[in-house]
Amino acid sequence: QVQLVESGGGLVQAGGSLRLSCAASGRTFSSYTMAWFRQAPGKEREFVAAISYGGSITYYGKYVKGRFTISRDNAKNTVYLQMNSLQPEDTAVYYCAAGSPSSKSAVGEYDYWGRGTQVTVSS
C-alpha cells in the first residue's frame, strides 16, 4: 500500500515555472515506477511523465517533452516534476501515481493515486 500526497501547485503566468512534489508513504517506494498525469476540465486524464524505480529511465508525454523534468529521491520517498515554460494549456489538476516496474504511460498501469494539485497558468 502506498499513499501519495502532491504539493507545489498554484497560479503562475505564462512562461513561468513551478515545481511539484509528491511525498509517498511506505517502505517500498523505491520499487515503484512513479508518474505524473494531469486532467483539465472536460478532458481525459493525460500522461505527463514517468520515472523508473531506480531513476535511470524517464518517459515524457509529447506535450511536455523538453519543458518538464521528472526526478525522484528514494531516500526521501519523493518524486518531483519541474515545469518550465508553462503555457495556459498546461492548466490542469496534476496527479502523482505509483505503479509496477513495467508501468509506462497508461492510466490503467498505475495502482495508487494522489488527490492532485491544481496548476493554473494565466496568459
C-alpha angles and dihedrals in degrees: 000000000000128000118202129199121186126204140166102068123134147120119311136166122248110279092029132115139237134182118214123200131198118197116200130200124214135064095256098065092119091061095061132086105231126209146175123223130176136206127198121198111284093007135101122258108274131207114246108169144330136198129200121245092260094042096238098109125055134180128196136196115244094247095056105033111126094017104058129053126196121203139161140208109205092188088061097036088234137129123197138203116201109198119194133175090023118197132196089255088064089068108121146106107281118215131197118216138185124210144162122289089265095054117118129156108331121102091222092059092069123082104187130047138184124223094253139240125243120241117189122184117194124206 
